[in-house]
Amino acid sequence: MGYDCVQWSVPIYADLLKWGDGTGPGLVKAYFSRLGWPLMLGSKDRPVFVRKGYEAKQRHLKAMVQQGEITLRPGKEGGSGSGY
């Protein structure tokens, strides 16, 4: 999406969990609500931007799992609902 600077360290992720609504899209929204939305993005375009950002995150995570760059928690490999 052109936002290479958006890297969530463990402390930032922990804060986002507190600020968000408990969903993946809620984390994305919390991030930009706290740190600022892209200037070219109008208020009415934010929900679509959040959805696309979350979908990109999911694709990237899936690729990392499939390539063995990260592993799932024990018991989640091939489990129902993981989507991987």
C-alpha positions in Angstrom: 0.0 0.0 0.0 3.1 2.2 0.0 3.4 2.6 3.7 6.6 0.8 4.4 7.1 2.8 7.6 4.1 1.1 9.2 5.8 -1.6 11.3 4.2 -2.6 14.6 6.7 -3.4 17.3 5.5 -5.5 20.2 4.8 -2.5 22.5 2.9 -0.7 19.7 0.8 -3.8 19.0 0.0 -4.1 22.7 -1.2 -0.5 22.8 -3.3 -1.1 19.6 -4.9 -4.1 21.3 -6.0 -1.7 24.1 -7.2 1.1 21.8 -8.9 -1.1 19.2 -12.2 -2.9 19.2 -10.6 -6.4 19.4 -10.8 -7.0 15.6 -8.1 -6.9 13.0 -9.6 -4.0 11.2 -10.1 -2.3 14.6 -6.3 -2.5 15.1 -5.7 -0.8 11.7 -8.2 1.9 12.5 -6.7 2.4 16.0 -3.2 2.8 14.5 -4.2 5.5 12.0 -6.6 7.2 14.5 -3.7 7.6 17.0 -0.9 8.4 14.6 -2.7 10.2 11.8 -4.5 9.2 8.6 -2.8 9.6 5.2 -3.3 13.2 4.0 -4.7 12.2 0.6 -7.4 10.1 2.3 -10.8 11.7 2.9 -12.8 10.8 5.9 -15.4 8.9 3.9 -12.7 6.7 2.4 -11.3 5.5 5.7 -13.5 2.4 6.0 -12.4 1.1 2.6 -8.7 2.0 3.4 -9.0 0.1 6.7 -10.5 -3.0 5.0 -7.8 -3.0 2.3 -5.0 -2.5 4.9 -6.3 -5.4 6.9 -6.7 -7.6 3.8 -3.1 -6.8 2.8 -1.9 -7.7 6.3 -3.7 -11.1 6.1 -2.2 -11.9 2.7 1.3 -11.0 4.0 0.8 -13.1 7.2 -0.4 -16.1 5.1 2.6 -15.9 2.8 5.0 -15.7 5.8 3.4 -18.8 7.4 3.5 -20.7 4.1 7.1 -19.8 3.5 8.0 -20.9 7.0 9.1 -17.4 8.1 6.9 -17.6 11.1 5.0 -20.5 12.7 1.5 -20.7 14.1 0.9 -21.4 17.8 1.0 -25.1 18.8 -2.4 -26.7 18.0 -3.2 -24.1 15.3 -1.4 -25.9 12.4 -4.2 -26.9 10.0 -6.8 -26.2 12.7 -10.3 -25.0 11.7 -10.8 -21.3 11.4 -7.2 -20.4 10.9 -7.6 -19.8 7.1 -4.1 -21.1 6.5 
